[in-house]
Amino acid sequence: MGGREIFAPFFGMVLLTFVVWLFMYVRRLRFIVTNRIDTRRLTTPEKGASLIPEEVSWPAYNLRNLFELPVLFYALCLYLFVTDGVDHTYVISAWLFFGLRVLHSLIHSTVNIVNLRFSIYMLSAFVLWFMLFRAAWQFFSA
């Protein structure tokens, strides 16, 4: 295995972040235009939250979430590539992490069923922690 395979789910996460970012702006702008909200009243997140319904902001909350644990995923993918540590287990785990994060984003940005969203989030976190602890184990036992 050459190691480049790890970059497919890596760039998948980048694309997911872009799609959520785009969806967030489409939803917000549509709401602002449709409801003729004066944008001068949206000078702070708090003022925006008082004028824009929570469900319109769900994609924004999800976008923030995509800059939490996924940052560790990006760093780990780069580490694995640079150290020639990519193997099938990491690639499969990376795809699983990506798939779960896509599902999490879909739920979080649309219907926002908290228990389902949290379960998917935890599964993705366990996959990431497995990958990270495995890499650390391999590093320290070498």
C-alpha positions as CSV (number, residue, x, y, z in Angstrom):
1,M,0.0,0.0,0.0
2,G,1.4,3.3,-1.1
3,G,-0.3,5.4,1.6
4,R,-2.1,7.8,-0.8
5,E,-5.3,5.9,-0.2
6,I,-5.7,7.7,3.1
7,F,-6.3,11.0,1.2
8,A,-9.6,9.9,-0.3
9,P,-11.5,10.0,3.0
10,F,-9.3,13.0,4.0
11,F,-10.5,15.0,1.0
12,G,-14.0,13.6,1.6
13,M,-14.0,15.4,4.9
14,V,-12.8,18.6,3.3
15,L,-15.6,18.3,0.7
16,L,-18.1,17.6,3.5
17,T,-17.0,20.8,5.3
18,F,-17.5,22.7,2.1
19,V,-20.9,21.3,1.5
20,V,-22.1,22.1,5.0
21,W,-20.6,25.6,4.7
22,L,-22.5,26.2,1.5
23,F,-25.7,24.7,2.9
24,M,-25.4,27.0,5.9
25,Y,-25.2,30.1,3.8
26,V,-28.0,29.0,1.4
27,R,-30.3,28.4,4.4
28,R,-29.4,31.6,6.2
29,L,-29.5,33.9,3.1
30,R,-32.8,32.4,2.0
31,F,-34.3,33.0,5.4
32,I,-32.9,36.6,5.6
33,V,-34.1,37.5,2.1
34,T,-37.5,35.8,2.5
35,N,-38.2,37.5,5.8
36,R,-36.7,40.8,4.7
37,I,-34.4,41.0,7.7
38,D,-32.2,44.1,7.8
39,T,-28.7,42.7,7.8
40,R,-27.6,45.7,9.9
41,R,-29.4,43.9,12.8
42,L,-27.1,40.9,12.4
43,T,-23.9,42.4,13.8
44,T,-23.2,39.7,16.4
45,P,-24.0,36.0,16.7
46,E,-26.3,36.8,19.6
47,K,-28.3,39.3,17.6
48,G,-28.5,36.8,14.7
49,A,-29.7,34.1,17.1
50,S,-32.5,36.3,18.3
51,L,-33.7,36.9,14.7
52,I,-33.0,33.6,13.0
53,P,-34.8,30.5,14.1
54,E,-32.6,27.7,15.6
55,E,-33.4,25.2,12.8
56,V,-32.0,27.7,10.3
57,S,-28.8,27.7,12.2
58,W,-28.4,24.0,12.6
59,P,-25.9,23.8,9.7
60,A,-23.8,26.5,11.3
61,Y,-23.6,24.5,14.5
62,N,-22.6,21.5,12.4
63,L,-19.9,23.5,10.7
64,R,-18.4,24.4,14.0
65,N,-18.5,20.7,15.0
66,L,-16.5,19.9,11.8
67,F,-13.6,21.9,13.2
68,E,-13.4,19.8,16.4
69,L,-12.6,16.1,16.2
70,P,-12.0,16.1,12.4
71,V,-9.0,18.3,13.0
72,L,-7.4,15.3,14.8
73,F,-8.4,13.2,11.8
74,Y,-6.6,15.4,9.4
75,A,-3.5,15.5,11.5
76,L,-3.5,11.7,11.9
77,C,-3.9,11.2,8.1
78,L,-1.0,13.4,7.4
79,Y,1.1,11.7,10.1
80,L,0.3,8.3,8.8
81,F,1.2,9.3,5.3
82,V,4.5,11.0,6.2
83,T,5.6,8.1,8.4
84,D,4.5,5.5,5.8
85,G,2.1,4.0,8.4
86,V,-1.0,3.8,6.2
87,D,-2.4,0.2,6.1
88,H,-5.8,-1.3,5.2
89,T,-7.0,-1.0,8.8
90,Y,-6.4,2.8,8.8
91,V,-7.9,3.2,5.4
92,I,-11.1,1.3,6.3
93,S,-11.3,3.2,9.6
94,A,-10.8,6.5,7.8
95,W,-13.7,5.7,5.4
96,L,-15.8,4.6,8.3
97,F,-15.1,7.9,10.2
98,F,-15.9,9.9,7.1
99,G,-19.2,8.0,6.4
100,L,-20.3,8.4,10.0
101,R,-19.5,12.1,9.9
102,V,-21.5,12.5,6.7
103,L,-24.4,10.9,8.4
104,H,-23.9,13.1,11.5
105,S,-23.9,16.2,9.3
106,L,-27.0,15.2,7.5
107,I,-28.9,14.6,10.8
108,H,-27.4,17.7,12.5
109,S,-28.1,20.1,9.6
110,T,-31.7,18.9,8.8
111,V,-33.8,17.0,11.3
112,N,-31.5,17.3,14.3
113,I,-32.7,14.3,16.2
114,V,-30.4,14.7,19.2
115,N,-30.2,11.1,20.4
116,L,-29.5,9.7,16.9
117,R,-27.1,12.5,16.1
118,F,-25.2,11.9,19.4
119,S,-25.0,8.1,18.8
120,I,-23.5,8.6,15.3
121,Y,-21.1,11.2,16.7
122,M,-20.0,8.8,19.4
123,L,-19.5,6.0,16.9
124,S,-17.3,8.3,14.8
125,A,-15.4,9.4,17.8
126,F,-14.7,5.8,18.8
127,V,-13.4,5.1,15.3
128,L,-11.1,8.1,15.5
129,W,-9.8,7.3,19.0
130,F,-9.1,3.7,17.8
131,M,-7.1,5.1,14.9
132,L,-5.2,7.6,17.2
133,F,-4.5,5.1,20.0
134,R,-3.4,2.5,17.4
135,A,-1.0,5.0,15.8
136,A,0.4,6.1,19.2
137,W,0.8,2.4,20.2
138,Q,2.8,1.7,17.0
139,F,4.9,4.9,17.5
140,F,5.8,4.1,21.1
141,S,6.4,0.4,20.6
142,A,8.7,0.8,17.6
